[in-house]
Amino acid sequence: MTDPFGPVIVEATTPEGHSIRIRQFTATQVYLETGYDRKGNERYLEIRRLYKSVRGARMAAARFFEVSLNWERPQKEA
């Protein structure tokens, strides 16, 4: 099964333990993706999903959670 969104650019974890990822959606847009709950459903957070830049998505996530998030590049799978 292929992922409808592009590769993960950066990811972070909130103080509550939610994982957040920024994926390349198109050549000019990125997608802010939240983690999944134990049933496998994407967690619903009232936050916009598509942004023009990674910086915009990172700033929106920081404002939403009201904390500075530590963004890291994902680990390469072996």
LODREN-460130 format. One record per residue: x, z, y of N, C-alpha, C in turn; residue number from 1. Coordinates in pm, 1 decimal. Atoms other than C-alpha are relative to their C-alpha. Layout:
# LODREN-460130
n_east;n_up;n_north;ca_east;ca_up;ca_north;c_east;c_up;c_north;nr
X;Z;Y;X;Z;Y;X;Z;Y;NUM;
...
This chain:
# LODREN-460130
n_east;n_up;n_north;ca_east;ca_up;ca_north;c_east;c_up;c_north;nr
84.6;0.0;-118.1;0.0;0.0;0.0;88.7;0.0;123.8;1;
-80.8;7.1;-120.2;144.9;-98.6;336.2;-60.8;85.6;109.4;2;
43.4;-83.5;-110.5;126.3;121.8;641.7;-49.3;-91.0;112.2;3;
49.5;86.8;-106.4;-94.3;-33.9;914.8;77.3;15.5;130.1;4;
-81.0;-22.3;-118.3;135.7;113.4;1177.5;145.5;-24.1;-35.5;5;
-140.4;29.3;23.5;503.7;45.1;1218.1;80.5;122.1;-40.0;6;
-88.3;-108.9;42.0;803.3;261.4;1141.4;-3.6;119.1;95.7;7;
-6.6;-122.2;-80.9;838.1;619.6;1264.0;125.9;-5.9;85.4;8;
-113.5;0.6;-92.4;1061.5;636.3;1571.5;56.5;140.9;12.7;9;
-39.5;-141.1;-10.6;1070.8;1014.5;1630.1;-113.7;86.9;-52.4;10;
101.1;-93.8;48.4;890.1;1318.5;1492.9;33.9;140.3;47.9;11;
-17.4;-138.6;-44.2;838.0;1682.6;1591.0;-101.8;87.3;-71.7;12;
93.9;-97.5;55.2;662.3;1997.9;1473.5;-38.0;96.2;111.5;13;
47.0;-91.1;-104.0;448.0;2212.8;1702.3;21.3;144.1;-45.1;14;
-13.2;-140.4;39.5;473.4;2593.5;1709.9;-105.1;43.5;-102.5;15;
104.9;-32.5;97.5;147.5;2602.0;1506.8;26.7;-64.0;-135.3;16;
-33.6;63.7;126.6;309.8;2391.0;1236.0;-54.7;-140.4;-18.2;17;
50.3;136.9;8.6;140.1;2057.4;1312.2;116.3;-97.8;13.3;18;
-103.1;102.3;-15.4;360.5;1755.7;1257.9;-55.1;-113.6;84.8;19;
35.9;110.4;-88.4;354.7;1476.1;1514.8;107.1;-106.8;-15.8;20;
-93.6;111.1;11.7;512.6;1133.9;1476.6;-35.7;-106.6;102.2;21;
22.7;115.0;-87.0;555.4;843.4;1715.7;46.0;-122.4;-76.8;22;
-28.7;122.8;74.4;536.7;503.1;1546.3;-3.0;-119.9;93.8;23;
6.2;125.8;-73.5;604.9;155.7;1680.7;-126.3;-71.7;-44.6;24;
127.9;62.1;34.6;256.1;-3.3;1692.2;7.7;-151.1;18.1;25;
-25.4;141.5;-27.8;325.0;-338.8;1857.9;130.4;-6.1;77.2;26;
-124.6;13.6;-75.5;616.3;-476.9;2054.9;-5.5;76.2;132.0;27;
12.6;-65.4;-130.4;477.4;-313.7;2370.5;-74.5;133.0;-3.9;28;
74.0;-125.7;8.4;291.3;-6.0;2239.6;53.1;87.3;-112.7;29;
-32.9;-95.9;105.5;365.2;308.8;2042.7;-125.2;81.1;-30.5;30;
116.0;-74.1;48.6;117.8;520.4;1843.4;41.0;144.1;-25.4;31;
-24.0;-142.3;20.7;108.9;901.2;1855.6;-85.1;44.2;-118.0;32;
67.9;-32.6;125.2;20.8;1016.9;1504.1;15.0;148.5;-28.6;33;
-6.3;-141.2;35.3;-68.7;1371.8;1404.7;13.3;14.7;-150.2;34;
-15.8;-26.2;142.4;-8.6;1532.0;1067.2;-133.7;-0.7;-72.5;35;
118.8;1.1;84.1;-256.7;1565.0;784.6;-32.6;141.3;-47.2;36;
39.7;-130.3;52.3;-458.0;1862.3;663.9;13.8;1.0;-151.9;37;
-22.2;-11.1;144.8;-457.7;1985.0;304.6;-89.5;-92.5;-81.3;38;
86.4;96.3;69.1;-740.6;1743.2;214.0;51.0;-143.5;14.2;39;
-54.8;133.4;-19.1;-531.6;1446.5;327.8;-56.5;-74.3;119.6;40;
56.5;62.4;-118.9;-729.8;1375.9;645.0;91.7;23.5;118.9;41;
-81.7;-17.2;-119.3;-549.8;1317.5;972.5;-61.7;108.8;86.9;42;
49.7;-107.9;-86.0;-577.5;1625.7;1195.6;-55.1;-61.6;128.3;43;
61.2;51.3;-121.9;-807.5;1560.8;1488.5;46.4;83.5;117.9;44;
-39.7;-63.9;-124.5;-658.3;1644.8;1824.3;-48.5;-89.2;113.1;45;
49.8;80.5;-110.9;-814.0;1533.5;2151.4;116.7;-43.1;86.5;46;
-114.1;52.9;-72.3;-518.5;1333.2;2267.3;0.1;-151.1;-17.8;47;
-3.9;145.4;6.5;-479.1;967.5;2347.8;102.3;-44.0;-103.1;48;
-86.6;42.3;109.3;-310.5;768.9;2069.7;98.2;-110.6;35.3;49;
-88.3;112.6;-31.0;-163.3;448.4;2218.3;65.1;18.0;136.1;50;
-76.8;-13.2;-123.1;109.3;455.1;2483.2;90.6;-120.8;16.8;51;
-88.3;113.2;-27.7;329.6;196.4;2651.1;144.9;31.1;-33.2;52;
-139.5;-35.5;26.4;648.7;391.4;2586.5;8.1;127.9;-82.5;53;
-25.5;-122.6;75.7;795.8;660.2;2365.1;1.9;118.3;95.8;54;
-7.2;-107.8;-98.3;862.7;866.9;2675.4;-139.9;47.4;39.9;55;
137.1;-35.8;-35.7;494.0;856.5;2774.7;-69.2;78.6;-110.2;56;
60.5;-70.1;113.7;384.3;964.2;2426.8;58.4;140.4;-14.4;57;
-63.8;-131.3;10.2;638.0;1248.6;2421.2;-49.6;94.0;109.2;58;
48.0;-82.0;-111.3;528.5;1372.6;2763.9;-144.4;44.5;-22.3;59;
140.2;-34.6;25.9;159.5;1362.4;2664.9;-10.9;108.7;-106.7;60;
2.5;-101.0;105.9;225.6;1561.9;2347.7;46.4;135.2;54.1;61;
-49.6;-125.1;-57.9;425.7;1821.8;2542.6;-105.4;63.5;90.8;62;
105.9;-53.2;-86.4;144.8;1856.8;2797.6;-116.1;54.5;-82.6;63;
113.1;-42.3;82.9;-119.2;1882.8;2525.8;27.7;135.1;-65.4;64;
-33.1;-124.5;69.6;60.7;2159.6;2334.8;58.5;105.5;92.6;65;
-52.3;-90.8;-101.7;198.7;2320.1;2653.7;131.3;65.6;-40.0;66;
-133.7;-46.7;36.7;544.6;2359.9;2501.4;93.7;-120.4;-1.4;67;
-99.7;105.3;15.0;865.1;2163.0;2493.8;23.0;-22.1;-149.4;68;
-15.2;30.8;142.2;885.2;1986.7;2156.4;139.5;-53.8;-27.5;69;
-131.9;47.0;41.0;1209.9;1919.8;1973.3;-17.9;-126.6;-84.4;70;
19.8;128.2;68.0;1193.5;1548.8;1881.4;126.9;-39.3;-73.8;71;
-114.5;43.0;81.6;1419.1;1418.4;1604.7;-32.3;-131.5;-68.1;72;
19.0;122.9;77.2;1470.7;1087.1;1432.8;-25.9;39.4;-145.1;73;
29.7;-34.9;140.0;1327.7;1087.2;1078.7;120.7;-20.9;-90.3;74;
-107.8;13.2;97.6;1562.5;1132.4;785.1;-21.3;-126.1;-82.4;75;
8.7;120.0;84.4;1639.8;814.4;593.5;-27.5;42.5;-143.2;76;
30.0;-29.9;139.7;1488.5;817.1;245.9;101.4;-68.9;-89.1;77;
-102.9;55.0;88.4;1740.2;764.2;-33.0;-57.1;-95.2;-101.7;78;
